[in-house]
Amino acid sequence: GAVVSQHPSWVICKSGTSVKIECRSLDFQATTMFWYRQFPKQSLMLMATSNEGSKATYEQGVEKDKFLINHASLTLSTLTVTSAHPEDSSFYICSAERIGDSEQFFGPGTRLTVL
Amino acid sequence: RKEVEQDPGPFNVPEGATVAFNCTYSNSASQSFFWYRQDCRKEPKLLMSVYSSGNEDGRFTAQLNRASQYISLLIRDSKLSDSATYLCVVKRRILTGGGNKLTFGTGTQLKVEL
């Protein structure tokens, strides 16, 4: 149990396009989901905290108008990278905090490459 | 100063060696502590929680010193399959909005060789 999926697992797009990444908790509900970004040889950096039914909370330095987060249900959060540029190329990972015990489970990540 | 600091390595050790990783954290409000393992191009996976009393899981032993804000991980009898990046992680409650925030160290890379 406690599986989190992400879709797509990888995407290559042209500069200027928008990319949507989905994060789903498959067998549990999560009031809170988190979005991280990881550049090569660096650690995971929290981008934003997503709470079901309310606006996401963004970490300092993360542009909320560029990284749109929607958490419309207890099993789904989406991250949209708007007008993507090559510097947005990274590994995007979500995690979902299970209701009840607050344990966090990570998705397998989405590798974004912007040409 | 980063909230969680680790030596990035890499640590190159022969199979069968014992290796120790250290980590320090700066936020005294941190409530829970973990070691995660991350393989190349994969998501991090929980290795073990860390407690002040220390805990052991097979070849892995973790220890927390709250007074000095220091966390350690010891791996005995290293296997080739232990090669990965080990991430020190601290968790604290988010005061507004709910949820618990995980803060990751930069990770220490381990390479176990024949």
Interface residues (C-beta under 8 A of the other chain):
Chain A: T31 T32 F34 Q42 S43 L44 M45 L46 T49 N51 S54 T57 F91 I93 S95 E97 S102 Q104 F106 G107 P108 G109 R111
Chain B: R41 K42 E43 P44 K45 L87 I94 T96 G97 G98 G99 N100 K101 L102 T103 F104 G105 T106 G107
